[in-house]
Amino acid sequence: MDSTTKPMAASKLKAVDVSVFYGEKQALYDVSLNIDEKSVTSFIGPSGCGKSTFLRCFNRMNDVIPSCRVAGQIIMDDVDLNSPKIDPVLLRARVGMVFQKPNPFPKTIYENVAYGPRIHGLAANRQEMDFIVEDSLKKAGLWKEVSDRLNDQATGLSGGQQQRLCIARAIAVGPDVLLMDEPCSALDPIATSIIEELISDLQNRFTIMIVTHSMQQAARVSQKTAYFHLGKLIEYGDTKEIFTRPQNEQTEAYISGKIG
Amino acid sequence: MEEQQHISTAFDKDLLALNEMVQALGSLAIAQFETAIDALATQHVKTLDQIISNDAKLDDLEATIHEKALEVIALRSPHAKDLRQVLVALKIATILERTGDYARNIANRTKVIAQASNENIPGVNIGRMGQVAQQMLHDVMRAYDQHDVDLALAVWRRDIEVDHMHTAFYKEVLASMARDPNLVATGAHLLFIAKNIERIGDYATGIAEQVHFLVRGAVPEDSRPKADRTSKVVGV
């Protein structure tokens, strides 16, 4: 192989024939795709297309909805995440999630980050916890802004800072995968740019999946894009290809803002 | 297939306006070229002057197209075929403006020939060569308008005909110049005029490639047939 050629990314996760039902209603139909390791994959599509439902399959967040049933397999590092042997709480430490609206705990900045590691027993003493908190805040690009006020209430931070705090909180428990469900939809353009830059940084350490309504955001941050419509995966491929020469007419119409 | 509409009607209007401007530039370039080929035979100085002064209109329209394309990219963030449409409009506009430059150059040189009242050289093929290149331009602009890849490819392949004519004409003019030194000045201008026509044929194929890219998302994979051998002619 030519030394300038980027090696093919290995698959970190694999969805095989994933279907999701809310009671009688089917929300997702036989979705199969592979997610590359240490890269960003975006899920796009109109509201109700199933993209968030699909994202939530990767850390069993659908388990918390009583009427929800998931069929098919989600395989991470050769293990089926839907197996009864998998503890969803431990899974969610490995597969972290960041939501649409920043949702810090009503605690200090320090405690927000320390909360997860404490529950999972990741720090033996205060010194180790300090290290985890600092390291996570640095990785989330927030350290410089909060290092002198770690004991302030997290709710006093700006929206963009709160969202980065939520990313730091997810990172603190040492995940391999980060799921982001419209992480910038409540943020202004500058805060959005900062989060997008952070996502580009984080992809060197984590496998990231992001649901976004912003076509430009998907184009800017992800290497692969999946387009969903009415619960079906319509097209999945390199972001560059999807946004310049999509193969499917429905994808073309959606990303071009057309109705037919 | 009928094109789908954008949810944003302003976006549709912008793309339509861009397309109409490129078509208008195409009509102007074709008219300039056709008039130049006609005037090559008539050597009508007033017509030649008109071609020369008209060229500014093409320059202006090209600049307007660039401005509009910039606006569409900045304000509408086009993707997929929409994006290709904007890029192709930009590229075709540049090609058409240069086609206009060649038409003006043909007019300039014809004027020199006419004013020098030099003996004419029976340029048997130059009119015919001009007609083929004109037809290619007509067809390729129709292919662009109708997103017709087959027609674009037919133009793309037809350029070889112009190349053959150019090579034959080149040899013929060179032979005349060798026979009669009085014909050298006129002959030299005619060689440049023929080269301009040959380049316009090439430009038509460039537009054909853009039509292919617009519709299929890639330029044609095969290499284009070429037969201009004038650079290999060493004597007559």
Interface residues (C-beta under 8 A of the other chain):
Chain A: M215 Q216 A219 F243 T244 R245 P246 E252 A253 I255 S256 G257 K258 I259 G260
Chain B: Q4 Q5 H6 I7 S8 F11 S77 P78 H79 A80 K81 D82 L83 R84 G217 A218
